[in-house]
C-alpha cells in the first residue's frame, strides 16, 4: 500500500514537504476502507474488554483517602485510630430558632417538647429493612444486629420488644437539648414564662451532678451547650436565650452491614426529618412508608409553627447530594442533547439529502462518545484505580473531544469528495486521514499526555481522575480511528454510484420519502427526508459561510484593531482577577442556598460555633511509666492561648 509512485502521491495530495505521518495515515485509511467491518468488530471487542472492569469498579468518597497526599503519615494515624478507637455513633443535629425571639418561652418549649416526643415515638421495623436490603451474596449473620424493632430510647415505649438505638453517655441515651433540664414529671401545663425562667435559673446555678428539685432533673450538662446567647442578670438568673440545640446520638453500624448503609438509621432519619418539616414530602418511597417504620403512611411533612428549624442528619448529605446530582444529570443530558443535535446538523446539514447526509455517522459518533468514558473507567478499574467525585467531569471531556474529532474527519471527507470526484472510496478515506488524521491524533495525544503527567500527582483524587481521563481520551481516539473511520468508509460506499446505485441514509419517514430520485453528486443535493425535496435543495451550510465572512472582517484594518483591543482587554481583566483570587472552602457551598442543611450550617456557625475540637492519641505506651510525659503534654496544650 506504500504510495511510492508520483501517481499515488498525487492521489494523496501530498508532496515532498509532507512527512511520514501523513503517509502512514493514508495507508491506514486505505486499509480500513478495504475491511471496514473487520475494524468495527475489533472495536466492539475492544469495548467489551475495556468495559469489563466496571464489574469491579469501586467508589472512594472518604476525604482523607482523596485529598491527603499518598504516603502521608496522617493516613497511618487515621488508620490506627480507626482500628483502635472505632467510631460507632452518629449525631442527628438541629437548631431551633424561635420566630418570636423567646427561646425559653413556655409556649415555645411546649411545642419543641411535642415534636421531641413525636421523634422519640418513631419505631423502625428492622426485619422489614433487612428483608428489602438483603444481599443474597452476603452472609446472614451480618444482618442480625439490625433485626427487631428499634426506637431512639426503649424507655419511651411500653413494649419490651422495642430496643434502643441511641448511643449512650454515662449510662443514658445521648440526647442533647434544653428539654433534658426537665424531669419526666415536670408540670408543663402549669408552666408559664416566669416559672420556666425561675426553674431554668435553678438548674443553671446548681452544682454539676446535683438533683434540681425545681425541674425534677439532675444537672448533667451546662445550659450554654443547648441555649445560644444565654442571658443572665446580675444575680445569675437566666433571663432568656436566642436559639436552641436539639441532637440525638445514634449507634452507627455501617461497617457491619456489608456494602449497604445502616438501613435502620436511614429509616429513622427519614421520619425524624419529616416530623421537623425539613422536607416538603417524605423521603421514603410510598411502598416503604409504614412498612419500615410506624409512620402513618402520609407523604406530606409539616414542621413546628413557632420555630425556624434547620437540621443535619446522617442521610441529609446523601439526600441533598442526590438532589443536586439529579439536577446536574438533567442539565448534563440537556447539554448532551444540544451538542449532539448541533453535531447532527453540522455533519449532515439539511442542505444535503438522504444519500449524502450523514445521520448514521452522527449516531456512531454519539455512541463512541458514550462508550469512551465507560471504557476509560473500566480500564482504570483493571489497574486498581477507584472512582471519585471528579470522575463525572470525564463525560464532558470525551463529549467535546469526540464531537470535535467527528467534525474534523467528516469535514475532510466531504472536502475530498467534492474536490476529487473520480477518486475511489479507498483513496477518499486515505486522503481524509492524511489531511485530518494528524490533527485528531495530535489533539488526542496532547490531552492524554497532559493527563498522564497529572497522574503523577500525590493527591489520590487528582491522580485517579487523571488516569481515568487519560484512558477515556485514548479510547476516544482509538474508537474514532477504528469504528468511526470504518463507518465513514461504509458511508462512502453507500454514496458512490455502483452496480446497485446509491442508497439512502436512515430516516424516520417511509422509504418512499427518503429514496433519492436519481444517482447524483454531493454538489447536487436532492433534498432530505424530513422536508419536501424541493424545499431542501441547494447549498445550505450557514456556519462555513459565517466563518468566512467573519475572517474577511477580521483581516481588515478595523478588524485587526478590534481583535487586538479585545484580546488585551480580556488579558488585563484576567490578570486583575488573578490578583484578587483567594483560596477558601466551605461545606455549605456544595448545597443549594435554600436547603435545610445550608441553613443548619449557617445557624450552627452563628449560634453554636465553638471552634475545632481535637484529640491526642498515643500508641503502645505504658501510661503509668510515662505519666510524667503525659502531664507535660497536658500542661503544654493548656498553656496555648488559642486552645481553651
N, C-alpha and C positions, 0 to 999 in steps of 0.2 A: 504493500500500500504506500510505500515511501514515494512522495512526489519528486522524483529526481529530474524529470524532463521539463523543458520550458513549457510544454503544453499543460502539464499538471500544475506547474507553478502559476500559470496564467489562470487556470481554473480556480485555484485557491485565491487569487487576487493578492498574492504576496510577492515580494521581490527580495533582492539580496539583503535589504535592510531589516527584514523580519528574521527573528531568531528561531531557535529550536522549539520553543514553547508553542508557537503558532502551528508549526509543522506537526508536532505531536498531537495537538488538539484536533487538527484537521484529520489526521489518520484515525484518531479515536472516534471522531464523529462519523466517518465513513463506516467504521466497524459497527457502531451502534445502529446506523441506518440499515445495514445489511441484516442484522439479527436483533431487531427491537424487542421481540417477545422474550428472547433469552435474557436480555438485561432487565426486563420487567420482572421475570420470575426470580432472578438473582436478587433484585431489590426487595421483593416480598420476603424471600428467605432471610435476608439481612435484617429486615424489620422484625421478623419473628424472633431471631436470635438475640437481637439487642433488647427488645421489649420484654423478653423472658425474665429479665432481672427484676421487673416490677413485683413479681411474686414474693420477693424477699426485701423489698424496699421499705425502710423504716423511717419514721419521723423523729426528729430531735427538736424539742421545744424548750428544754431546760436552759435558762440563760447562762449559767456558769459553764455549760458544755458548748455554748455557741460563741460567747464573746470573751472568754478568758483564753489567753494565748496557750497553745499546746505546750505541755511541759512545765507550766507554771506551778510553783509549789502550793498555791492556793487550791488547785484541783485535788492534790493529795490530801490536803487538810479537810476539804469538803467531804471527800470520800471517807476519811477516817471518822469525822464527826457523824456522818450519816449512818455509818455502821455501828459506832459505839454509843451514840445518843440519838437513835432514830426518832423522828417526829411522827407521832401518831394522832395528831389533833389538828383541827382547823377552827377558825373563828368566823362565825356569821355575824357581821357587824352592821350597825345602823346608827344614824344620827337623827334625832328628833328635834326640830326647831319649831317652837310654838308660834302660831301666827299672831297671837296677842302679846308676845314678848314675855309672858309669865311662865317660865319653865316649871316653877314649883307651885303653880296654881292648882287648887284642888280638882277642878273640873278637868284640867289637862292631865293630871296624874291618873284620874279615874279612867279616862279614855285610853291612856297608854297601858294601864293595867288590863283593861278589857282585851286589848289586842295582844298583849303578852299571854293572856290566858288562852286566846284562840291559837296562838302559835304552839303553846305547850300542849294543847289538846290534839295536835296532829299525831296520827299513828300511821306508821309505814308498814305495809304488808311485805316483809322481806321475802316470803315464799313466792309471792307473785312477781316481785322484782327479779329474783333468781330465775324463775321459770321463763321469763321473757328475755333475759340476757344470757342464759346458759349457753356455753360453747361446748358442743359435743366432744371437741378435741381436748378440753381441759379436764383434769381430774375432779371428781365430785367433792373431794374434801376441801377444796379452796372456797366452795360456796357455803360451807357450814356456818361460818361466822355471820352470815347475812340472813339466815333463816329465822322465822318467827316474826313477832310484832315488835316494833320499835317506836319509842317516843323520846322526846328530849330528856324528860325525867320521869321514870316509872312511878315515883312517889305522887305524881299528879293524877294517876289513874288507879281506879279500884281493881281492875283486872290484874291478876297475878301473872298472866301470860305476857304482859307488856314488859319489855326490857328497856333499860336506859341507854340512850345513845350519846349522852353527854360525856364530855371529858371532865374529869374530877380534879378538884383542887382543895386540898385539906379535907378530903373525905366528902366534899359536897360537889354537886353539879356546878360547873363553871358558868354562871350566869351573871353578867355584869350590867347593872342598871341601878337607878335610884330606888327601884322597887325592892331591891334587896335590903334596904334600910328598914322596911316594914315587915313585921311578922305575919304569919298566916291568919291570925285572929284580929288583926287591926280593923277597927271600925271605919271603913271607908265611907259609909253612908252618912255618918255624923260629922265627917271632917270637912271644915271649910278652909279658906286660905290661911287664916290666922292660926288655926290649930296645926295645919300642915307645917307652917314655918316654925312654930314652937317645938313640935316633935322632931323636925329635922335638925333644929338647933341643938336639942338634947343629944341627938345621935352624933352630931358634928363635934360636940365638946366632950363626949365620953372617951375614956381611955381605950386603947386598942384591946379587943377581945372581951370587953365588958358587956353584959346584958343591959340594954337600954329599955327601961320599963315603959317609957312613953310610946315607943314604936313596937315593942314586943320582939325585938330582934337583937342579936349580938353584933357588935361592931367588928367587922372583919375587913373593912376597906375604908379608904378616905373618900369623901364626897367629891373632891376635885377630880377624881378619876372618871366620874359619871355625870358631873354637872359642870358645864362650861361657864366660865366667868362667874363663879360662885361669889356672891356679895355678902358681906357681913358688916355689922355695925361695931361701934367701939367696945361693946360688951361681948363681942364674939358670937352674937346671934345671927343666924342666916336670914338674909332679907330677900334673896332672890337668886336667879340664875338665867342664863341666856339660852342654853340648849342642853339636851340630854343624850346620854350614850346608852345604847342597848346592844348587848352582844351575847351570843350563845356559843360556848365551846363544845365542839362535836368531835367524837372519835373519827379518825380518818383511816380507812383500811384499804386504800387503793392498791398497795403493794401485794396484798393477799388475794386480789381479785383478778389475777391473770392480766390480760391485756385490757380489761374493762375498768371503767371508772367505778367509784363507790356508788352503786345504784341506790342504796338506802339514803345516803346523804343527799343525792341529787333529787330524789323524790321529795324529801323533807324540805329542801331548799325551795323547790318549785311552789309548794303550798305556802311556805312562810313568806316568800316574796310577793305572792298574790295577796295574802292577808294584809300586808303592809301597803298594797297598792302600787308596788314598783312596776308592775306590768299592767297593761290595759286588758289583756286576756291571759289566761293561764297557759304556762309554757308546755305543760304536759299534754300530749295528744289526747283527743277525745276518748279514744278507746281505752286509755290507761288511767284517766281521771276517775277516782273512785275505785279503781282496781289495785293500784299500787299504794294508795293511801285511803284514809277515811273521808276524803274530800267529797262534798255533796254532788260533784259532777258538773257544777256550773262553770261556765267559761269566763265570765266577767270577773274582774278584780276591783275591789273598792277599798281604799285605804282610809286612814283617820281624817276627820274633818277639821280637827283643831291643830294639826301639826303638818309641817312640810317635812316628809321623811325621805332620807336617802340611805342607800344600803350597799354593802359589798359582801356577797356570799360566795361560796366555792364555785358554784355554777355560773355566777354573774359574768365572769370574764369569757367563758366559753359561749354563753348565750349572746353577749354583745359582739364578740368577735365573729360569731356565726352570722349575726345580722349584718355586720359591716362587710364580711366576705360575700354574703349573698348579694348585697347591693353592688359590690365590686364585680362579682361574677356577671350580674345583669349588665353592668356598664361594659365589662370586657366583651361580652358576646355582641352587644350593640356595636362596639368599636370593630370587632372582627367582621361583623356583617357589613359594615360600611366599607372597610378595607377590601373585603372580598368582592363586594358589589363594584367598587371602583376598579378592581383588577379585571373583573369580567368585562366591564365597559371598555377598558383600555386595551385588553388583549384581544377581545372580539368586538370592536366598536360596531354600532348599528349601521354604519356606512358600508359594512361588508354584507355578507349574506349567509345563507345556511350552508354553503360549501366552504367558503374561505373564512367564515367566522370561527373562533377558537374557543367556543363554550366548553368543549370537552377538556381542553388544556387548562382552562380555569379551574375545572373540577379537580384535575390531577394536582395542580399547584396547591389548591386548598387542602387536599388530602396530605400532601407532603408537609405542609406547614403544621398540620395537626399531629402527624406521627413523629416528626423530628424531635419535638420536645419529649414525647413518650420514650423514644429510643435513647435520648440523652439521659433521662432518669434511669432507664434500665441498665445502660452501660455503666453509669456511676454506681448503681447498686451492686453490679458484679465485682467491683473492686472495693466494696465495703463503705462507700460514701452514703451518708444519711441525708434525707431531705430536711429542709428547714424553711422558715417563713419566707426567705428570699427566693426560694425556688419558683414561686409564682410569677416572678418577673421574666422568667425564661420564655414564657408563652409570647410575650410582647416582642422579645428579641427575635425569635425564629419567625414570627409573623412578618415583621418588617424585612428581615433578611431574605426569607423565602419569596415574598411577593416581589422584591426588588430583583432577585435573580430571574424570576419568571418574566418580568418586564424586559430585562436585557436580552434574554435568549429569544423571546418571541419577536422583539423588535428587530434583531439582527436577521432572523429567519425571513421576516416579511421584506426587509430591505433587499436581501439577496434574491428573493423570489421575484421582486419587481425588476431588479437590475439584470438578472440572468435568466431570461425566460426560457432558454434552451437547456439549461443545466439539469442534470438528473437529480433525483431526490437525495442520493448519496452525496453528490457534490454540494448540494444546498446545505445539508446538515454539517458536512465538513467545514464549509465556509462559515456557517453560523458559529461553530465552536472556535474556529481560527480567529475570528474577529471579536467575538463576545465572550468566549470561554475564559480568556485571560483575565478580564475584568471580574467575572464571577469568582474565579479562583483566588485572585489577589485580595478581594474584599473578605472572602470567607477565611482565607489563610491568616490575614492580619487580625481579624476578630478572634479566631481560635487561638492565635499566638498570644494575643493580649490576655485572654482569659487563662491561657496556660501559665503565663507569668504570674497572674493573680493567684493561681493555685499554690504558689509558694508562700502565701500569707500564713502567719502564725495564728490568725484568728480562725477558728474552725468554721464558723458560719460563712465567712467570706471565701475561705479556701474551698469548701464543699460547693458553694454556689458557682465559683469559677470553674471547677471541674465539671459540674453538670452542664454549665453553659458551653464550655469548650466541646464537650461531646455532642450537645444539641446542634451547635454551629457546624461541626464536622459532618454530622448526619444530614443536615440540610443540604450541604454542598454535595455529598455523595449521592443522595437521592435526586438532586437536581441534575447531576451529571449522568445518572443512570435511568431512573424511571421517567423523569421529565423529558430528557433528550430523546429517549425511546418513544415517548408519546408524541413528541414533535415529529419524529420520523414517521410514525403511523399517520399523523395528520398530513404530512407531506405526500404520503402515498395516496391518501384519500382525495386530496385536492388536485392530483396530477391526472390528466386525461389518459386513459389507457383503453384496454380492450373492453372493460366494463364501464368506462366513463366515470365521471365524478359522482361522489356520494355525499349526501347531506350530513351535516353535524346533528347531534341530538337536540331535540327541542320538545316542548310540552304540547305542541299542537299536532293535529293529524298530519300524516306523512304528506298528503297532497298539498298542504300549505307550506311544506318545507322543501320539497323537491325542486332542484334547480331546473329551469326551463330549457337550458342548453349548457353544453360544455363551454366554460368561459374562463377568462383570465382574472387574476386578482384585481387588476385595474378596471375591470368591467363588472362591478357588483350588480347582482340581480335582486337585491332586497333580502330582508331577513324574515324568519318565520314568525316573528312576534308582531310584525306590522305588514300592511299590504306592500307588495313588492314595489309598486310604483312610488310609494311614499318613502322607500328606503334606499332607492338607487342613488348613485352619485357619491362623491367623496365627502365623508363627514368625520373628520378627525380634528376636533377643536383644540386639543392640547398641543400637538405639534405646531399648529398654526399660531396659537397664542404664544408659545415659547419663541418661535421665530420672530414674531412681532416684538416681543419683549427684548430679544437680543439686539434687534435693529435699533431700538430706542436706547439701550444701554451703551451702544457703541458711538452714539452721538456725543458731542462735547457736553451739552447739558446733562445727558445721561451719565457720563463719566463723573462729572462734578457731583451729581446727586448720589451716585453709588459710593464715592469716597466719603462724602459727608455723612451718609447714613452709617457706613461702617465705622467711622471714627466716633460718631455719637454713641453707637451701641458699645464700642470698646470702652469709652470713657465711663458710661453708666455701669458697665460691668466691673471696672476697676474700683469705682466708688462703692459699689455694693459689696465688693470683696473686702474692702477695709472695714465695713460695718458688720461683717459676718461674725457670729459667735456660736459657740458650741453649747448646747443645752439639751436636756432630755427630761420629759415628764411623762409619767404613765398615762395621764388623762388625755394626752394628745392622740392616743390610739382609739378614743371613744368619741361618739358624737357629743356635741356640747349639751344637748338636751337629754342625755341618758342619765339614769339614776346613779350609775357608777361614777360618771364625771361629777355629778352633784355631790356624791359622798366624798370623793377625794378633795373637792373644794371645801366642803363643810368640815371635814376632819382636819384639814390644814388650818382652817380659820378658828375652830373652836377647841380642838383637842391635840394640836401639834405639840409633841413632847420631845423632839429630837430623834436621834437614831440610837437604838439600844445595841449593845454589843455583849458578847460572851467570850470568855477566855477559857479554852480547853487545854488540858495538859495530857500528855501521853506517857504511859509506862513510868510513872513517877510514884515513889513512896511518899505519900502526903505527910506522914509523921516525921520521916527523916528529913524532909525538905520544908518543914513548916516555917523555918526562918525565911526561906526564899519566897514562900507564898505570902508571908507577912510583908516582906519588902515590896513585892509586886502590888499588893493591895494598897500599901501606903503610897506607892508611886502613882497609881491610877487615881487615887483620891486627891492627890496634890495637883493634878492637872486642872487648869482653870476652865477648860472647855468641856469638862466631864462633871456631871452632877448626878 
